[in-house]
């Protein structure tokens, strides 16, 4: 019987072990941190601007005072709702945060709409006081 704090890959053990060896031998994690686009392909176009997430903790930490100032400004202006419009990855993290983090009393409610379709936006906005709603359009930058 397998102890409760271990797991077995069964028939996949050799494949996983081999894949991990390839990652280690190819220095893939180190290359990712260095921004080496060749981990994914020979041309940098698709990946060149998509590795910013690796540095998001440091960058967000630097921007925190500005973010907190903006949140306070929004709150003090009487904004009660924030409606974030995005698609895919642009709305996924905000949706996770909005679902898992408790709303701070006195601050706006966050709703995430995984769409920028005008009809969907209008349907969602129909129940909101637009004078007290901040719309945020979230999108990933295009590759140069």
Backbone as numpy.savetxt, mean C-alpha at the origin, in Angstrom:
# Nx Ny Nz CAx CAy CAz Cx Cy Cz
4.53 -37.85 14.79 3.70 -36.66 14.79 4.58 -35.41 14.79
4.21 -34.42 13.98 4.97 -33.17 13.89 4.65 -32.27 15.08
5.69 -31.76 15.76 5.42 -30.83 16.88 4.62 -29.63 16.38
3.81 -28.99 17.23 2.93 -27.91 16.79 3.65 -26.65 16.28
4.93 -26.46 16.61 5.61 -25.25 16.17 6.50 -25.48 14.95
6.28 -26.56 14.24 7.03 -26.83 13.02 6.06 -27.12 11.89
6.60 -27.12 10.69 5.78 -27.41 9.52 6.60 -28.25 8.56
5.91 -28.92 7.68 6.58 -29.74 6.69 6.06 -29.35 5.31
6.96 -29.26 4.37 6.57 -28.95 2.99 6.28 -30.20 2.19
6.50 -31.34 2.79 6.19 -32.60 2.12 6.88 -32.72 0.77
6.10 -32.98 -0.26 6.63 -33.19 -1.61 7.29 -31.93 -2.19
7.05 -30.79 -1.58 7.60 -29.53 -2.10 8.94 -29.16 -1.46
9.41 -29.95 -0.52 10.63 -29.62 0.20 11.81 -29.36 -0.73
12.07 -30.24 -1.67 13.21 -30.06 -2.57 13.06 -28.82 -3.44
11.86 -28.57 -3.94 11.63 -27.41 -4.80 11.84 -26.11 -4.02
11.32 -26.06 -2.80 11.47 -24.86 -1.98 12.92 -24.67 -1.57
13.57 -25.74 -1.17 14.98 -25.65 -0.80 15.82 -25.16 -1.99
15.53 -25.67 -3.18 16.24 -25.23 -4.38 15.98 -23.77 -4.70
14.73 -23.34 -4.58 14.39 -21.94 -4.86 15.08 -21.01 -3.87
15.11 -21.39 -2.61 15.78 -20.57 -1.60 17.29 -20.50 -1.88
17.88 -21.60 -2.32 19.30 -21.60 -2.66 19.57 -20.67 -3.84
18.68 -20.68 -4.84 18.83 -19.78 -5.99 18.75 -18.31 -5.55
17.83 -18.00 -4.67 17.71 -16.63 -4.17 18.97 -16.22 -3.42
19.47 -17.14 -2.58 20.68 -16.85 -1.81 21.89 -16.71 -2.73
22.08 -17.67 -3.63 23.25 -17.66 -4.51 23.21 -16.48 -5.48
22.01 -16.07 -5.89 21.87 -14.93 -6.80 21.83 -13.60 -6.08
21.98 -13.64 -4.76 21.97 -12.43 -3.93 20.74 -11.56 -4.20
19.61 -12.20 -4.42 18.39 -11.49 -4.81 17.94 -10.46 -3.76
17.87 -10.79 -2.49 17.45 -9.75 -1.53 18.38 -8.53 -1.54
19.67 -8.76 -1.57 20.62 -7.65 -1.59 20.45 -6.81 -2.86
20.26 -7.49 -3.97 20.09 -6.78 -5.25 18.80 -5.97 -5.26
17.74 -6.51 -4.65 16.50 -5.74 -4.56 16.73 -4.45 -3.79
17.41 -4.55 -2.64 17.68 -3.37 -1.82 18.54 -2.35 -2.56
19.36 -2.82 -3.48 20.20 -1.92 -4.27 19.45 -1.33 -5.47
18.21 -1.75 -5.67 17.42 -1.26 -6.80 17.79 -1.88 -8.12
18.34 -3.08 -8.09 18.79 -3.76 -9.31 17.59 -4.33 -10.07
17.22 -3.66 -11.16 16.05 -4.09 -11.94 16.25 -5.44 -12.62
17.50 -5.89 -12.75 17.75 -7.15 -13.46 17.24 -8.36 -12.68
16.83 -8.16 -11.42 16.20 -9.25 -10.69 14.93 -9.67 -11.43
14.25 -8.70 -12.06 12.98 -8.97 -12.74 13.11 -9.07 -14.26
14.02 -8.30 -14.84 14.15 -8.33 -16.29 15.28 -7.43 -16.76
15.61 -7.49 -18.05 16.75 -6.75 -18.56 16.53 -5.25 -18.70
15.28 -4.82 -18.82 14.97 -3.41 -19.02 14.44 -2.79 -17.72
14.89 -1.58 -17.38 14.46 -0.97 -16.12 13.08 -0.32 -16.18
12.49 -0.19 -17.37 11.25 0.58 -17.51 10.14 0.16 -16.56
9.89 -1.12 -16.42 8.77 -1.59 -15.60 9.04 -1.48 -14.11
10.29 -1.58 -13.69 10.56 -1.69 -12.26 11.24 -0.46 -11.68
11.80 0.40 -12.50 12.63 1.50 -12.02 11.96 2.35 -10.93
10.68 2.62 -11.09 10.02 3.48 -10.10 9.10 2.68 -9.17
9.24 1.39 -9.12 8.32 0.58 -8.32 8.98 -0.04 -7.09
10.15 0.41 -6.74 10.82 -0.14 -5.57 10.83 0.82 -4.39
10.10 1.91 -4.51 10.05 2.88 -3.42 9.54 2.31 -2.12
8.70 1.27 -2.19 8.15 0.67 -0.98 9.24 0.13 -0.07
10.41 -0.18 -0.63 11.50 -0.69 0.20 11.95 0.35 1.22
11.79 1.60 0.87 12.26 2.69 1.74 11.10 3.45 2.39
9.89 2.92 2.27 8.74 3.64 2.81 8.79 3.86 4.32
9.32 2.94 5.13 9.37 3.26 6.56 10.22 4.50 6.86
11.38 4.60 6.22 12.23 5.76 6.47 11.60 7.04 5.92
11.06 6.96 4.70 10.47 8.14 4.06 9.23 8.59 4.81
8.42 7.66 5.26 7.21 8.02 5.99 7.59 8.65 7.33
8.61 8.11 7.96 9.08 8.69 9.22 9.50 10.14 9.05
10.19 10.44 7.96 10.61 11.82 7.69 9.41 12.73 7.43
8.37 12.18 6.80 7.21 12.97 6.43 6.15 13.04 7.53
6.36 12.32 8.62 5.34 12.23 9.66 4.86 13.59 10.19
5.74 14.54 10.48 5.24 15.84 10.96 4.29 16.50 9.94
4.62 16.43 8.68 3.76 17.02 7.64 2.43 16.27 7.55
2.47 14.95 7.66 1.25 14.14 7.62 0.35 14.48 8.80
0.94 14.59 9.98 0.14 14.91 11.17 -0.44 16.32 11.09
0.34 17.26 10.55 -0.17 18.62 10.36 -1.36 18.63 9.41
-1.27 17.85 8.32 -2.37 17.78 7.36 -3.61 17.15 8.00
-3.41 16.10 8.76 -4.54 15.45 9.44 -5.23 16.43 10.39
-4.45 17.20 11.11 -5.03 18.19 12.03 -5.75 19.29 11.26
-5.19 19.72 10.14 -5.83 20.74 9.31 -7.19 20.24 8.79
-7.21 19.01 8.30 -8.45 18.42 7.80 -9.49 18.35 8.91
-9.08 17.89 10.07 -9.99 17.78 11.21 -10.52 19.16 11.61
-9.62 20.14 11.70 -10.04 21.47 12.16 -10.93 22.18 11.15
-10.89 21.78 9.89 -11.76 22.37 8.87 -13.15 21.72 8.86
-13.36 20.76 9.74 -14.67 20.15 9.85 -14.94 19.01 8.88
-13.89 18.49 8.27 -14.06 17.35 7.36 -14.47 16.14 8.19
-15.57 15.49 7.78 -16.08 14.33 8.51 -15.84 13.02 7.79
-15.62 13.10 6.47 -15.44 11.90 5.67 -14.26 12.08 4.73
-13.49 11.03 4.56 -12.45 10.98 3.53 -12.82 9.81 2.64
-12.94 10.10 1.35 -13.25 9.05 0.37 -12.04 8.91 -0.54
-11.36 7.78 -0.41 -10.17 7.51 -1.22 -10.59 6.70 -2.44
-10.21 7.20 -3.61 -10.51 6.54 -4.88 -9.21 5.98 -5.43
-9.18 4.72 -5.73 -7.98 4.11 -6.28 -8.34 2.78 -6.89
-7.34 2.14 -7.42 -7.56 0.82 -8.02 -6.37 -0.06 -7.70
-6.65 -1.30 -7.31 -5.57 -2.25 -7.04 -4.71 -1.82 -5.88
-3.41 -1.77 -6.12 -2.45 -1.44 -5.07 -2.62 -0.05 -4.51
-3.18 0.86 -5.29 -3.37 2.22 -4.80 -4.45 2.33 -3.74
-5.32 1.35 -3.68 -6.37 1.39 -2.67 -6.24 0.26 -1.65
-5.40 -0.71 -1.91 -5.30 -1.87 -1.03 -4.79 -1.51 0.36
-3.65 -0.84 0.47 -3.12 -0.49 1.79 -4.07 0.44 2.54
-4.60 1.50 1.90 -5.56 2.33 2.63 -6.77 1.54 3.12
-7.23 0.58 2.33 -8.37 -0.22 2.75 -8.02 -1.07 3.96
-6.82 -1.65 3.97 -6.38 -2.43 5.12 -6.29 -1.54 6.36
-5.68 -0.36 6.21 -5.56 0.55 7.35 -6.93 0.98 7.86
-7.83 1.33 6.93 -9.16 1.77 7.31 -9.97 0.69 8.00
-9.70 -0.55 7.64 -10.43 -1.68 8.23 -9.84 -2.09 9.58
-8.53 -2.03 9.70 -7.89 -2.57 10.91 -7.60 -1.54 11.99
-7.44 -0.28 11.61 -7.12 0.73 12.61 -8.39 1.42 13.08
-8.48 1.62 14.37 -9.66 2.26 14.93 -9.65 3.75 14.62
-10.79 4.26 14.24 -10.93 5.70 13.94 -10.71 6.50 15.21
-9.88 7.50 15.12 -9.62 8.39 16.25 -10.81 9.33 16.40
-11.33 9.44 17.58 -12.49 10.31 17.82 -12.18 11.74 17.41
-13.12 12.33 16.67 -12.95 13.72 16.22 -12.29 13.84 14.87
-11.86 12.72 14.31 -11.22 12.75 12.99 -12.16 12.11 11.97
-11.94 12.39 10.69 -12.86 11.88 9.66 -12.86 10.36 9.54
-13.97 9.87 9.06 -14.13 8.46 8.74 -13.50 8.23 7.36
-12.79 7.14 7.20 -12.16 6.81 5.92 -12.96 5.72 5.22
-13.32 6.00 3.98 -13.94 4.99 3.12 -13.05 4.84 1.89
-12.87 3.63 1.44 -12.02 3.35 0.28 -12.89 2.75 -0.81
-12.83 3.36 -1.97 -13.57 2.89 -3.12 -12.55 2.37 -4.13
-12.56 1.08 -4.37 -11.60 0.48 -5.30 -12.09 0.68 -6.73
-12.24 1.95 -7.08 -12.74 2.30 -8.41 -12.59 3.80 -8.60
-12.42 4.19 -9.84 -12.47 5.61 -10.19 -13.59 5.84 -11.19
-14.44 4.84 -11.36 -15.57 4.95 -12.27 -16.51 6.04 -11.76
-16.84 7.04 -12.59 -17.68 8.15 -12.13 -19.01 7.69 -11.52
-19.63 6.69 -12.10 -20.90 6.20 -11.55 -20.73 5.63 -10.16
-19.68 4.86 -9.95 -19.42 4.27 -8.63 -19.12 5.37 -7.61
-18.36 6.37 -8.03 -18.03 7.48 -7.13 -19.31 8.24 -6.76
-20.15 8.53 -7.74 -21.39 9.24 -7.47 -22.31 8.45 -6.54
-22.41 7.14 -6.76 -23.25 6.32 -5.90 -22.76 6.36 -4.45
-21.45 6.30 -4.27 -20.91 6.31 -2.91 -21.03 7.71 -2.30
-20.74 8.73 -3.08 -20.76 10.10 -2.57 -22.17 10.59 -2.29
-23.17 9.95 -2.89 -24.55 10.38 -2.74 -24.98 10.45 -1.28
-24.44 9.60 -0.45 -24.82 9.59 0.97 -23.94 10.46 1.85
-23.07 11.25 1.25 -22.14 12.07 2.04 -22.46 13.55 1.91
-22.13 14.30 2.94 -22.19 15.76 2.87 -20.91 16.20 2.17
-21.04 16.58 0.90 -19.86 16.89 0.10 -19.07 18.07 0.64
-19.71 18.96 1.35 -18.99 20.11 1.91 -18.10 19.69 3.08
-18.32 18.48 3.57 -17.52 17.96 4.69 -16.80 16.67 4.31
-16.54 16.52 2.99 -15.89 15.31 2.49 -14.62 15.69 1.73
-13.56 15.00 2.05 -12.29 15.15 1.32 -12.16 13.96 0.38
-11.99 14.23 -0.91 -11.78 13.18 -1.90 -10.29 13.07 -2.15
-9.76 11.86 -2.07 -8.35 11.60 -2.35 -8.28 10.62 -3.50
-7.61 11.02 -4.57 -7.41 10.14 -5.71 -6.01 9.57 -5.58
-5.94 8.27 -5.44 -4.66 7.60 -5.20 -4.30 6.77 -6.44
-3.10 6.99 -6.92 -2.64 6.25 -8.09 -1.14 6.04 -8.01
-0.68 5.01 -8.65 0.75 4.75 -8.72 1.32 5.54 -9.88
2.50 6.10 -9.71 3.13 6.84 -10.81 3.47 5.89 -11.97
3.37 6.41 -13.14 3.72 5.62 -14.32 5.24 5.58 -14.49
5.72 4.52 -15.09 7.17 4.42 -15.34 7.56 5.47 -16.36
8.77 6.04 -16.22 9.20 7.08 -17.17 9.32 6.55 -18.59
